[in-house]
Amino acid sequence: MAFKMRTATPEKNNKYYTRSANGGYNPCILGNTQYIARPWAGAVIPNCVGYATGRFNEIGGYNSCKYLGNTNAENFYALAQKQGLKVGQIPKVGACMVWQAGPTLSGGDGAGHVVIVEKVVNNNEVVVSQSGWASKKAFWTATHKKGSNGQWVEGSDYYWMKSGYKFLGFIYNPATEDVILSYGSTGEAVRELQRQLNMYFNAELPTTGNFLEMTVAALKTAQTKLGVPATGYYDVATKEALDKHMIKPNANIKDVKVLMDGKEKTLWGTMIDGHWYIQLIDFDDKLGLATISYDAAKHLPVIKKK
């Protein structure tokens, strides 16, 4: 299934967030009711552990809670590695972020905190979803930023960070660990993907740089034609297949180093009737051609768009 950001409290009786003893998938304890009632009978929220376990497995569409589980939040990192999950320090969509509360990991000096990455803005900023034990909300989203000391303690959610929590790392979700872009991603990389979908698959997408429903649908269509799983994620497998597809139309296409706007760049070139041409993506998302002259001093072609 295609990844989609969670921006609202889980739906009533959603099995990923319902305790297994109450007919759900989740092995965690019932949510804490110190300040608010549980959203439904059997809900494992409010509680960061119950929420993160449910959301991590919901993203995978496993129809069970096969990963993470009923332990203190700060012990998720060790538990995940025992379960064969990959961990690291680079943010990825669908990953679980883990903080340690005190020096011992014993629970006696705090239980830590866990959240789920819903959007990667860049390697230093993420948008997350979460819940919290004894919190006044069952669900909320927040922005986290990586500080100069390497700790993810800045952003819009200071509540969990003000006690000196230590960031341990990201637990990568097998369903999304190879994802480069997904629903909710923004920026130039998304815009470039939209251009490629328009050029090679006639997607007719507006190149907004926003990865939303239209881009997901167009990408699924392209993935089917490329022979890779139609997940709606732009992942490593899709990128490799698309790269191969883009050079198939002309076997003579090669990388050509050129000077453009006074800067050296590598673009695709092809020989047509004995003359080299450079393929460009125009601002109106259509394939353009450029002629090449030669800079004898720098020993490089110079492109001039036709």
Buried (B, 14 or more C-beta within 10 A) or exposed (E): EBBBBBEEBBEEBBBBBBBBEBEBBBBBBBBBEEEBEBBBEBBBBBBBBBBBBBBBBBBBEBEEBEBBBBBBBBBBBBBBEEEEBBBEEEBBBBBBBBBBBBEEBEBEBBBBBBBBBBBBBEEBBBBBBBBBBEBEEBBBBBBBBBBEEEBBBBBEBEEBBEEEBBBBBBBBBBBBBBBBBBBBBBEEBBBBBBBBBBBBBEBEBEBEBBBBEBBBBBBBBBBEEBEBEBBBBBBEBBBEBBEEBBBEEEEEBEEBEBBBEEEEEEBBBBEEEEEBBBBBBEEEBEEBBBBBEEEEEEEBBBBEEE
